[in-house]
Amino acid sequence: GPLFEQEFLVDCTCACTCTEPFDVKMNRNIFLFGILLLISTSGCESFTSSNSNNGGGSSAIDSKTRSASKDAGSITDNTNEERIAIIGTTGTLGRTAIQDLSRRNIPTKCLLRHAISSSTVPSIEPTASPAQVAAYLATLPNVQMVQGDVNDVNSLVTLFEGCTAVLALYGATAPSPIIIGLIPILYSETNPSHPKMVNYHGLKNIIHAATEEKSSIRRIVRITGKGETPFSFFSIVLNMLSGIAKGWNYEGEQLLRTQPHTPNRKVVDYTIVRPGIMQSKEMGGEVLGLKDNGGEMKVTPVSYDQIADLCIESLKYDNCARSTLTAMNVDEGTGEREYGVLLKGVKEDSRVFPVSLIRDHKTGARIGTTILIVFLTVVGRGLQQLLGKVW
C-alpha cells in the first residue's frame, strides 16, 4: 500500500512523511478538520515537551561541495554483488524504485502480501489495481516476488536472503472510513493495519530479520517524515485521522537509531529519508536540496522519481550510513541537479534525537479531538436553536 503520511501530510515547518501520493480525498479531510482546528490549535506548540528537540542538522549543500566535480569518486552500479529487498512493492514510491533498479540492472526481491493470480492483467497505469501493478513488476528483468508481510518475520528472513540492502518504502494506509481514526475503540492498536503494527512493529520485525548473524543485509533505507513536532497543527490533525501514524513513524525511526549490541546479532546501518510532499506529477528542472541530521528545510513538493533515486543513490555512499536526510527542492543556485554531489557531503547523525515522543503525539491528538468535539457541540446547538426559531 501507499505511504500513509505521504498521502496527505503537509508540515509547514519541516520535512514531512508516513508510509507510504498526495491523495485528493485526504486533502479534503485535512481541509475540513483544518478549518475546525486552525484557530484553537495555533498555540498548541507551547505544550511541546522539552524532549522535542528541533535542532537543525548541518547542510549537505555548501560551496565546497557544489564546486566539486560530479564525476569525482563516482560509483557505478554493481550488478554482480548488489541485490535489493523492497518493501512497499505496489505503492507509488515502491513501484518507481523497482522500475529504476530494473533499468540499472540491479536485482530486486519484492515483498507481496498476496500471490499474483494468473488471470491478472499486468498494468502500471495510475488506475491499475495493486494486483495488476504487482503482475506488471513481476515481468521486469531482475525482479523476483516473495510472498509475505512485515508482521511475518519468517517471510522477511526469506526476503532478505542474498540481499545487501532493504528499501523500506511502505507504511500504514488511511483507515476507511476515515472517521475510524478518531475513535480508538474502533481502531485498536492490535489491528494488523494500525500504524503501530505497520510503522513500528513492522520495522521492528525488519530489523530483527536483518540483524541475524547469517543475514547479508548491510543497510536499511527507511522513508518516514518529520515526527519531532507532536503539537504542531498538522501533526495533531494527521494523528487524529490516522491512529497516531506520525508518532509511530517516529518511534520506528528510533528503533533504527538505537539498535542494541546483543550476542549473536549484528547492528545494521540505516539511512532515514524525510521527503517533502511526494507527487506523481512530472516537475522538471527541480533543484535538489538535502540536509543531514534531520535538518529543517522549507517544505516543497518532490517527485516520486527523485525520492526513489535518492534512496537508491544513498546506498552507494558509506558516509550516508547512520544518517537522517531531509529532502526538498530548493531555489536555483542553492542546490544541485543530481543527488550524487549532495550525498558526498552527508555526515552521520550527530545530534541527540528525542528518545520517544509517542506520549506527546497521543496527547496532541486528544487535545485536537476534544477541541473538535466541543466545536461540533457548539455548532450543533447553535443550528438547533436557529432551526427552532425558523420553524
Phi, psi and chi 1 to 4 in degrees:
 res  aa     phi    psi   chi1   chi2   chi3   chi4
   1 GLY       -  164.5      -      -      -      -
   2 PRO   -71.1  159.0   27.6  -34.2      -      -
   3 LEU   -67.7  120.4  -68.1  171.3      -      -
   4 PHE   -63.7  -48.2  176.0   64.3      -      -
   5 GLU   -60.2  -41.0 -114.5 -176.3   77.8      -
   6 GLN   -73.0  -12.9  -79.9  -60.7  -26.1      -
   7 GLU   -67.4  -31.3  -73.2 -176.7  -16.2      -
   8 PHE  -150.2   16.1   57.0   89.6      -      -
   9 LEU   -87.0  129.0  174.9   60.5      -      -
  10 VAL  -136.1  114.3 -174.9      -      -      -
  11 ASP  -117.2  114.0 -169.1  -38.6      -      -
  12 CYS   -78.2    4.2  -63.9      -      -      -
  13 THR  -115.2   -8.9   59.0      -      -      -
  14 CYS  -165.3 -169.5   50.1      -      -      -
  15 ALA   -71.8  152.1      -      -      -      -
  16 CYS  -110.3  172.5   40.2      -      -      -
  17 THR  -121.6 -118.1  172.6      -      -      -
  18 CYS   -21.2 -167.9  155.9      -      -      -
  19 THR   -72.9  152.6   -5.4      -      -      -
  20 GLU    14.9      -  -84.7  145.1   20.1      -
  21 PRO       -  140.5   24.1  -29.7      -      -
  22 PHE   -79.1   98.6 -156.4   85.7      -      -
  23 ASP   -80.1  128.8 -171.9  -87.2      -      -
  24 VAL   -62.9  -40.0  173.8      -      -      -
  25 LYS   -60.6  -43.9  177.4 -178.9  177.3 -178.7
  26 MET   -68.0  -32.8  -66.8  -51.7  -56.5      -
  27 ASN   -59.0  -42.5 -120.4  -18.3      -      -
  28 ARG   -64.3  -40.8  -68.1 -173.1 -176.5  128.7
  29 ASN   -62.2  -43.6  -77.1  -45.9      -      -
  30 ILE   -64.8  -39.9  -76.6 -157.9      -      -
  31 PHE   -61.2  -44.8  179.0   76.3      -      -
  32 LEU   -60.9  -52.9  172.5   62.5      -      -
  33 PHE   -70.4  -28.8  -76.0   95.6      -      -
  34 GLY   -63.2  -42.6      -      -      -      -
  35 ILE   -61.7  -38.9  -67.6  -61.9      -      -
  36 LEU   -70.4  -31.1  -60.7  179.7      -      -
  37 LEU  -107.9   -7.8  -64.3  175.1      -      -
  38 LEU   -54.3  -52.6 -178.8   57.8      -      -
  39 ILE   -70.0  -44.2  -63.6  176.4      -      -
  40 SER   -68.2  -30.1  -59.4      -      -      -
  41 THR  -100.8    5.3   59.4      -      -      -
  42 SER   -62.8  -23.3   60.6      -      -      -
  43 GLY  -104.5   10.9      -      -      -      -
  44 CYS   -68.7  -16.8  -79.9      -      -      -
  45 GLU   -61.1  -24.9  -69.7  -66.8  -17.7      -
  46 SER   -67.0  -16.2   61.7      -      -      -
  47 PHE   -84.3   -6.9  -70.2   93.8      -      -
  48 THR   -59.1  134.2  -55.7      -      -      -
  49 SER   -64.0  150.9  165.9      -      -      -
  50 SER   -64.1  -14.4   58.9      -      -      -
  51 ASN   -75.6  -13.5  -76.3  -26.8      -      -
  52 SER   -79.7   77.6  -60.5      -      -      -
  53 ASN   -81.4  114.3 -176.8   -6.3      -      -
  54 ASN  -101.9   22.5  -67.0  -43.2      -      -
  55 GLY   -51.9  128.1      -      -      -      -
  56 GLY   -75.1  146.2      -      -      -      -
  57 GLY   -86.1  163.5      -      -      -      -
  58 SER   -67.7  143.2   58.8      -      -      -
  59 SER   -75.6  140.7  174.2      -      -      -
  60 ALA   -86.5    6.0      -      -      -      -
  61 ILE  -113.9  115.2  -53.1  170.9      -      -
  62 ASP  -145.1  169.7   54.6   38.5      -      -
  63 SER   -61.9  -34.3   57.6      -      -      -
  64 LYS   -66.4  -43.1 -174.2  174.4 -179.2 -179.9
  65 THR   -67.7  -42.1  -58.7      -      -      -
  66 ARG   -63.2  -31.0  -74.4 -162.6  -65.4  -91.5
  67 SER   -83.2   -9.9   63.4      -      -      -
  68 ALA   -68.8  147.3      -      -      -      -
  69 SER   -68.3  135.4  168.3      -      -      -
  70 LYS   -69.0  -17.3  -68.4 -174.6  179.3 -178.5
  71 ASP   -91.2  -14.1  -64.3  -34.6      -      -
  72 ALA   -67.9  130.1      -      -      -      -
  73 GLY    63.4   25.8      -      -      -      -
  74 SER   -64.8  146.9   61.6      -      -      -
  75 ILE  -117.0  122.9  -56.6  174.1      -      -
  76 THR   -83.9  157.4   57.4      -      -      -
  77 ASP   -66.6  128.7  -64.5  -30.9      -      -
  78 ASN  -101.2   90.0 -173.4  -16.3      -      -
  79 THR   -76.3  -12.2   57.4      -      -      -
  80 ASN   -84.0  -26.8  -66.7  -37.9      -      -
  81 GLU  -115.8  -31.7  -64.3 -178.7    5.9      -
  82 GLU   -78.9  140.8  -78.0 -172.1  -63.4      -
  83 ARG  -149.5  125.3 -177.0 -178.3  -63.6  -87.6
  84 ILE  -109.5  130.1  -48.3  -60.6      -      -
  85 ALA   -87.7  133.7      -      -      -      -
  86 ILE  -116.2  129.0  -53.2  -69.3      -      -
  87 ILE  -121.1  125.4  -56.1  176.0      -      -
  88 GLY   104.9   37.8      -      -      -      -
  89 THR   -55.0  -49.3  -62.4      -      -      -
  90 THR   -94.0   -2.0   59.2      -      -      -
  91 GLY   -66.6  161.3      -      -      -      -
  92 THR   -60.1  -43.0  -53.0      -      -      -
  93 LEU   -69.1  -41.5 -176.1   59.2      -      -
  94 GLY   -62.1  -48.3      -      -      -      -
  95 ARG   -64.4  -34.1   69.8 -177.4   72.1  174.3
  96 THR   -65.6  -43.2  -57.6      -      -      -
  97 ALA   -65.9  -40.3      -      -      -      -
  98 ILE   -63.1  -44.4  -66.9  166.5      -      -
  99 GLN   -64.1  -38.5  -67.6  175.0   89.5      -
 100 ASP   -63.8  -47.0 -168.4  -17.9      -      -
 101 LEU   -64.1  -38.3  -72.7  162.5      -      -
 102 SER   -62.8  -41.7 -179.6      -      -      -
 103 ARG   -64.1  -31.1  -74.7 -168.9  -66.8  -91.9
 104 ARG   -82.4   -1.4  -62.7  178.6 -170.6 -136.0
 105 ASN    65.6   32.3 -156.6   31.3      -      -
 106 ILE  -103.0  120.8  -62.6  176.5      -      -
 107 PRO   -63.4  144.6  -20.0   32.8      -      -
 108 THR  -132.0  150.1   57.8      -      -      -
 109 LYS  -119.6  124.1  -66.9  178.4   71.1  176.0
 110 CYS  -118.0  130.1  -50.2      -      -      -
 111 LEU   -80.5  130.7 -168.4   68.2      -      -
 112 LEU  -129.5  135.9  -84.8 -178.3      -      -
 113 ARG   -77.1  -26.5  -77.3 -179.3  -67.7  175.1
 114 HIS  -128.5  143.2  -53.8  -72.0      -      -
 115 ALA   -65.4  151.9      -      -      -      -
 116 ILE   -84.3  123.0  -59.2  173.0      -      -
 117 SER   -75.6  142.2  170.3      -      -      -
 118 SER   -65.3  -19.0   58.3      -      -      -
 119 SER   -88.4   -5.9   61.8      -      -      -
 120 THR   -74.1  131.1  -59.1      -      -      -
 121 VAL   -86.6  117.6  178.2      -      -      -
 122 PRO   -61.9  137.9  -21.1   33.6      -      -
 123 SER  -160.1  144.2  175.6      -      -      -
 124 ILE  -118.1   12.1 -162.0   64.4      -      -
 125 GLU   -66.6  152.6  -64.2  -60.3  -41.8      -
 126 PRO   -55.8  -28.0  -25.8   35.0      -      -
 127 THR   -89.1   -0.7   56.0      -      -      -
 128 ALA   -68.6  148.3      -      -      -      -
 129 SER   -76.1  160.9   68.1      -      -      -
 130 PRO   -55.2  -36.5  -28.4   36.2      -      -
 131 ALA   -64.6  -40.6      -      -      -      -
 132 GLN   -67.4  -38.8  -70.4  178.3  -58.9      -
 133 VAL   -63.9  -43.6  170.9      -      -      -
 134 ALA   -61.2  -42.3      -      -      -      -
 135 ALA   -63.0  -38.1      -      -      -      -
 136 TYR   -67.0  -48.3  171.9   84.6      -      -
 137 LEU   -60.7  -33.9  -64.2  173.3      -      -
 138 ALA   -65.9  -17.6      -      -      -      -
 139 THR   -86.6   -9.6   67.0      -      -      -
 140 LEU   -76.1  152.6  -62.0  178.4      -      -
 141 PRO   -62.9  140.7  -20.6   31.9      -      -
 142 ASN    66.9   21.8  -60.2  -54.0      -      -
 143 VAL  -113.0  126.0  174.0      -      -      -
 144 GLN  -122.2  134.3  175.2 -173.8   -8.0      -
 145 MET   -98.6  138.9  -64.1  -63.4  175.3      -
 146 VAL  -128.5  124.9  175.7      -      -      -
 147 GLN   -80.1  134.6 -169.8  170.3   -9.6      -
 148 GLY   171.1 -166.0      -      -      -      -
 149 ASP  -156.8  152.7 -171.4  -88.0      -      -
 150 VAL   -66.6  -17.5  -68.5      -      -      -
 151 ASN   -93.5   10.5  -73.1  -44.0      -      -
 152 ASP  -120.5   97.2  180.0   -4.9      -      -
 153 VAL   -60.2  -39.2  175.9      -      -      -
 154 ASN   -61.7  -38.3  -69.3  -29.4      -      -
 155 SER   -68.8  -30.3   68.8      -      -      -
 156 LEU   -70.9  -38.5  -66.5  174.3      -      -
 157 VAL   -59.5  -43.9  171.0      -      -      -
 158 THR   -63.0  -43.0  -59.4      -      -      -
 159 LEU   -60.1  -40.6  176.1   70.3      -      -
 160 PHE   -80.2  -10.3  -63.9  163.7      -      -
 161 GLU   -58.7  122.5  -71.8  176.8   -3.4      -
 162 GLY    80.9    2.0      -      -      -      -
 163 CYS   -97.8  151.0  -67.5      -      -      -
 164 THR  -104.0  -18.1   53.6      -      -      -
 165 ALA  -153.4  161.6      -      -      -      -
 166 VAL  -123.4  130.3 -178.0      -      -      -
 167 LEU  -103.1  104.2  -61.6 -172.6      -      -
 168 ALA   -91.4   87.5      -      -      -      -
 169 LEU  -107.6   32.8  -48.4  178.5      -      -
 170 TYR  -115.0  175.5   75.7  100.3      -      -
 171 GLY   180.0  169.4      -      -      -      -
 172 ALA   -66.2  139.7      -      -      -      -
 173 THR   -89.1  161.4   55.2      -      -      -
 174 ALA   -65.2  138.7      -      -      -      -
 175 PRO   -65.1  150.9   23.7  -33.2      -      -
 176 SER  -130.5  124.6 -179.2      -      -      -
 177 PRO   -69.2  159.3   28.5  -36.2      -      -
 178 ILE   -61.5  -26.2 -164.3   67.5      -      -
 179 ILE   -60.9  -23.8 -167.8   66.9      -      -
 180 ILE   -59.0  -34.2  -70.4  178.4      -      -
 181 GLY   -61.2  -22.1      -      -      -      -
 182 LEU   -84.5  -12.1  -68.6  168.6      -      -
 183 ILE  -121.9   94.4  -50.3  172.2      -      -
 184 PRO   -52.7  -34.9  -26.7   35.4      -      -
 185 ILE   -65.5  -23.6 -164.7  172.0      -      -
 186 LEU   -93.7   -9.7  -62.4  178.8      -      -
 187 TYR  -134.3   72.9 -162.7   34.6      -      -
 188 SER   -64.9  146.0  169.7      -      -      -
 189 GLU   -66.6  -13.0  -69.8 -175.4  -12.3      -
 190 THR   -90.7   -4.9   59.5      -      -      -
 191 ASN   -62.2  128.4 -175.0  -43.6      -      -
 192 PRO   -55.3  -24.8  -25.2   35.1      -      -
 193 SER   -96.2    0.2   63.1      -      -      -
 194 HIS   -68.1  144.3 -168.6  -79.2      -      -
 195 PRO   -53.6  -32.2  -29.7   36.9      -      -
 196 LYS   -63.8  -40.8 -178.4  177.6 -178.1  179.0
 197 MET   -74.4  -34.7  -60.8  -59.4  -64.4      -
 198 VAL   -87.3  -55.7  177.9      -      -      -
 199 ASN   -79.5  -24.7  -62.3  -12.7      -      -
 200 TYR  -107.1  -65.5 -179.9   70.4      -      -
 201 HIS   -64.9  -35.0  -77.1  -68.0      -      -
 202 GLY   -60.4  -43.2      -      -      -      -
 203 LEU   -70.2  -33.6 -167.3   56.1      -      -
 204 LYS   -60.9  -40.0 -178.7 -178.7  -71.8 -171.6
 205 ASN   -67.0  -38.5  -68.2  -26.8      -      -
 206 ILE   -61.2  -46.1  -69.1  171.0      -      -
 207 ILE   -63.3  -41.0  -65.2  170.7      -      -
 208 HIS   -60.7  -45.2 -176.8   83.1      -      -
 209 ALA   -69.9  -36.2      -      -      -      -
 210 ALA   -75.9  -24.0      -      -      -      -
 211 THR   -94.9    4.5   55.8      -      -      -
 212 GLU   -60.9  145.4  -71.7 -169.2   -8.4      -
 213 GLU   -56.1  -37.5  -81.1 -169.9  -44.9      -
 214 LYS   -81.1   -8.5   64.3  179.2 -178.4  179.3
 215 SER   -67.7  141.9  171.0      -      -      -
 216 SER   -97.7    3.8   54.6      -      -      -
 217 ILE   -69.2  130.5  -62.8  -64.5      -      -
 218 ARG  -109.3  -24.7  -62.2 -165.4  -65.4  -93.1
 219 ARG  -151.8  146.9 -163.9 -172.2  -52.1  179.6
 220 ILE  -114.1  124.4  -61.9  170.3      -      -
 221 VAL  -102.4  121.7  177.5      -      -      -
 222 ARG  -121.3  126.5  175.0   63.8  171.5  143.7
 223 ILE   -87.7  124.5  -72.9  -73.9      -      -
 224 THR  -136.1 -127.6   62.2      -      -      -
 225 GLY   179.4  173.2      -      -      -      -
 226 LYS   -66.8  120.1 -175.7   72.6  171.5 -176.0
 227 GLY  -124.6   16.3      -      -      -      -
 228 GLU   -98.3    9.3  -65.1  169.4   74.4      -
 229 THR  -126.3   69.0   55.4      -      -      -
 230 PRO   -63.6  -19.5   23.2  -34.0      -      -
 231 PHE  -105.7   11.5  -65.2   99.7      -      -
 232 SER   -73.4  158.7   70.7      -      -      -
 233 PHE   -55.1  -51.2  170.2   70.8      -      -
 234 PHE   -72.3  -30.9  -80.2  102.0      -      -
 235 SER   -62.8  -43.1  -70.3      -      -      -
 236 ILE   -61.7  -49.9  -70.6  173.9      -      -
 237 VAL   -62.0  -46.7  173.6      -      -      -
 238 LEU   -65.2  -41.7  -68.9  171.5      -      -
 239 ASN   -66.0  -35.9  -78.4  -33.8      -      -
 240 MET   -60.7  -42.0  -74.8  170.3   57.7      -
 241 LEU   -84.8  -13.5  -61.7  174.1      -      -
 242 SER  -122.8    3.3   67.1      -      -      -
 243 GLY    75.5   37.7      -      -      -      -
 244 ILE    63.4   43.7  -38.6  -64.3      -      -
 245 ALA   -61.1  -41.5      -      -      -      -
 246 LYS   -64.5  -40.1  -77.5 -179.6   68.0   64.8
 247 GLY   -63.4  -46.1      -      -      -      -
 248 TRP   -71.7  -27.0  -70.6  116.3      -      -
 249 ASN   -64.7  -42.2 -117.5  -13.8      -      -
 250 TYR   -66.1  -40.7 -179.6   79.1      -      -
 251 GLU   -61.3  -35.1  -60.6  -57.1  -59.7      -
 252 GLY   -64.4  -40.4      -      -      -      -
 253 GLU   -55.9  -44.4  -76.2 -171.4    1.8      -
 254 GLN   -65.1  -29.7  -76.8  -61.9   91.3      -
 255 LEU   -60.0  -38.8  -69.6  174.7      -      -
 256 LEU   -70.0  -41.0  -70.5  168.0      -      -
 257 ARG   -73.2  -26.4  -64.1 -169.8 -173.9  101.0
 258 THR  -115.5   33.3   59.9      -      -      -
 259 GLN   -58.7  127.9  -65.0  173.3   59.0      -
 260 PRO   -78.7  153.5   30.2  -35.5      -      -
 261 HIS   -89.9  106.8  -67.4  -93.4      -      -
 262 THR  -125.5  154.0   55.6      -      -      -
 263 PRO   -59.8  144.0  -23.3   34.1      -      -
 264 ASN    66.1   15.7  -57.3  -41.2      -      -
 265 ARG  -137.7  146.6  -71.5 -156.7  169.0  -90.1
 266 LYS  -103.3  169.4   61.3 -179.0 -177.3  177.4
 267 VAL  -104.9  128.5  173.8      -      -      -
 268 VAL  -101.2  136.9  174.9      -      -      -
 269 ASP   -67.2  160.3  -73.1  -29.6      -      -
 270 TYR  -136.8  155.7   65.7   84.6      -      -
 271 THR  -134.1  115.6  -59.3      -      -      -
 272 ILE   -98.0  128.0  -64.6  169.4      -      -
 273 VAL  -115.0  122.5  177.9      -      -      -
 274 ARG  -110.2   94.8  -64.9  173.0  169.7 -180.0
 275 PRO   -85.4  169.3   32.9  -34.7      -      -
 276 GLY   -75.2 -153.4      -      -      -      -
 277 ILE   -80.7  105.9  -55.5  165.1      -      -
 278 MET   -75.6  136.3  -68.7 -165.0  -71.0      -
 279 GLN  -145.0  154.4   58.2 -177.1   35.4      -
 280 SER   -81.0  -22.8  -59.9      -      -      -
 281 LYS   -58.1  131.3 -179.3 -179.7  178.2 -179.3
 282 GLU   -69.2  124.9  -68.0 -174.3    8.9      -
 283 MET   -94.6  -56.4  -56.1  173.2   69.6      -
 284 GLY    76.7  133.2      -      -      -      -
 285 GLY    73.1   12.7      -      -      -      -
 286 GLU   -68.7  145.1   54.6  -96.3   52.8      -
 287 VAL  -102.6  119.7 -179.5      -      -      -
 288 LEU   -82.8  136.0  -49.5  177.7      -      -
 289 GLY  -124.8  151.0      -      -      -      -
 290 LEU  -151.2  137.2 -155.3   61.8      -      -
 291 LYS  -131.9  135.0  -82.2 -166.6  176.2 -177.7
 292 ASP   -88.1 -179.2   53.1   23.3      -      -
 293 ASN    61.3   21.0 -123.8    6.9      -      -
 294 GLY    63.0   34.0      -      -      -      -
 295 GLY   -65.7  156.6      -      -      -      -
 296 GLU   -74.2  138.8  -59.1  -78.0  -10.5      -
 297 MET  -144.8  153.1  -64.3 -175.4   75.0      -
 298 LYS   -65.2  128.9  177.7 -176.6  176.4 -179.1
 299 VAL   -70.0  132.0  174.6      -      -      -
 300 THR  -138.6  162.0   66.0      -      -      -
 301 PRO   -67.0  144.9  -19.5   32.5      -      -
 302 VAL  -136.7  154.6  -66.3      -      -      -
 303 SER   -91.6  154.0   69.8      -      -      -
 304 TYR   -60.9  -36.9  -74.7  101.6      -      -
 305 ASP   -58.6  -45.5  -73.3  -21.8      -      -
 306 GLN   -71.6  -34.2   71.4 -176.5   82.0      -
 307 ILE   -73.0  -37.1  -60.9  -56.8      -      -
 308 ALA   -61.3  -42.2      -      -      -      -
 309 ASP   -62.5  -41.5  178.7   61.3      -      -
 310 LEU   -61.3  -45.8  171.9   59.3      -      -
 311 CYS   -60.4  -42.0  -67.4      -      -      -
 312 ILE   -71.4  -46.7  -64.1  167.7      -      -
 313 GLU   -62.7  -34.4  -71.9  -66.5  -50.5      -
 314 SER   -61.0  -26.3   68.8      -      -      -
 315 LEU   -68.5  -17.4  -66.2  172.7      -      -
 316 LYS   -80.9  -11.7  -61.9  179.1  178.6 -179.4
 317 TYR  -117.8  116.2  -62.3   87.5      -      -
 318 ASP   -62.8  -30.0  -69.0  -20.4      -      -
 319 ASN   -70.1  -11.4   57.7  -65.7      -      -
 320 CYS   -85.6   -4.8  -69.3      -      -      -
 321 ALA   -68.0  141.5      -      -      -      -
 322 ARG    60.2   41.5  -55.0 -166.1   66.8   76.9
 323 SER  -125.3  152.4   65.3      -      -      -
 324 THR  -116.9  115.9  -59.0      -      -      -
 325 LEU  -111.4  129.0  -54.2  178.0      -      -
 326 THR   -96.5  128.0  -56.8      -      -      -
 327 ALA  -124.3  117.4      -      -      -      -
 328 MET  -136.3  175.1  -58.6  -69.6  170.8      -
 329 ASN   -98.1  145.1  -70.8  -35.4      -      -
 330 VAL  -128.4  176.3  -64.2      -      -      -
 331 ASP   -71.5  152.9  -64.9  -28.1      -      -
 332 GLU   -54.6  134.6 -170.2   73.7   44.9      -
 333 GLY    92.1   -8.1      -      -      -      -
 334 THR  -115.1    2.9   61.6      -      -      -
 335 GLY  -144.7 -156.6      -      -      -      -
 336 GLU  -135.4  167.3  -64.5  -69.3  -14.1      -
 337 ARG   -91.0  -15.2  -61.9  -66.4 -179.7 -177.0
 338 GLU  -132.7  143.7  -62.1  177.8    1.2      -
 339 TYR   -71.0  -25.6  -83.1  119.7      -      -
 340 GLY   -53.5  -43.2      -      -      -      -
 341 VAL   -63.2  -41.3 -179.9      -      -      -
 342 LEU   -70.7  -39.2  -58.8  175.4      -      -
 343 LEU   -66.0  -26.9  -70.6  169.1      -      -
 344 LYS   -63.9  -25.5  -67.7  172.9 -173.9  175.8
 345 GLY   -96.0    3.3      -      -      -      -
 346 VAL   -70.5  141.4  167.0      -      -      -
 347 LYS  -119.6  154.2  -64.3  178.9  176.7   61.0
 348 GLU   -70.1  160.8   69.1  175.5   55.9      -
 349 ASP   -55.1  132.1  -69.1  -22.4      -      -
 350 SER  -124.6  -18.9   58.7      -      -      -
 351 ARG   -87.1  163.3   71.6  179.9  174.3   93.3
 352 VAL   -89.5  114.9  177.9      -      -      -
 353 PHE   -82.6  145.7  -71.6   80.6      -      -
 354 PRO   -51.9  135.2  -25.6   34.6      -      -
 355 VAL   -60.3  -47.4  174.9      -      -      -
 356 SER  -153.1  140.8  174.9      -      -      -
 357 LEU  -128.7   10.8  -69.3  172.8      -      -
 358 ILE   -63.3  -37.1 -166.9   62.9      -      -
 359 ARG   -63.7  -41.7 -178.8  176.0  -63.6  178.3
 360 ASP   -66.3  -39.7  -72.0  -12.4      -      -
 361 HIS   -62.2  -41.5  -81.9  -79.3      -      -
 362 LYS   -67.5  -39.9  -71.5 -177.3  175.6 -178.1
 363 THR   -62.8  -43.5  -61.2      -      -      -
 364 GLY   -60.0  -42.3      -      -      -      -
 365 ALA   -65.5  -38.1      -      -      -      -
 366 ARG   -65.3  -40.1  -76.4 -165.0  -68.1  -91.2
 367 ILE   -60.6  -46.6  -68.9  172.5      -      -
 368 GLY   -61.9  -42.5      -      -      -      -
 369 THR   -65.1  -41.1  -58.9      -      -      -
 370 THR   -61.8  -45.9  -59.5      -      -      -
 371 ILE   -60.9  -41.1  -67.6  172.0      -      -
 372 LEU   -63.6  -44.3  177.7   61.6      -      -
 373 ILE   -62.4  -45.3  -68.3  172.1      -      -
 374 VAL   -61.6  -44.1  171.0      -      -      -
 375 PHE   -60.9  -47.9  178.4   85.2      -      -
 376 LEU   -65.3  -35.1  -67.7  177.2      -      -
 377 THR   -64.1  -45.5  -60.1      -      -      -
 378 VAL   -63.8  -44.8  171.1      -      -      -
 379 VAL   -63.7  -42.1  170.3      -      -      -
 380 GLY   -61.1  -44.1      -      -      -      -
 381 ARG   -67.2  -37.2  -71.6  179.2  177.4  175.7
 382 GLY   -63.2  -42.9      -      -      -      -
 383 LEU   -64.7  -38.9  -70.9  173.7      -      -
 384 GLN   -62.3  -44.9 -174.4  178.8   33.1      -
 385 GLN   -66.3  -39.7  -67.4  175.7    0.1      -
 386 LEU   -63.2  -45.5  178.2   62.0      -      -
 387 LEU   -66.3  -34.5  -68.6  174.3      -      -
 388 GLY   -62.3  -40.3      -      -      -      -
 389 LYS   -69.7  -38.3  -69.0  179.9  179.5  179.5
 390 VAL   -64.6  -41.6  170.4      -      -      -
 391 TRP   -87.6      -  -66.7  103.3      -      -
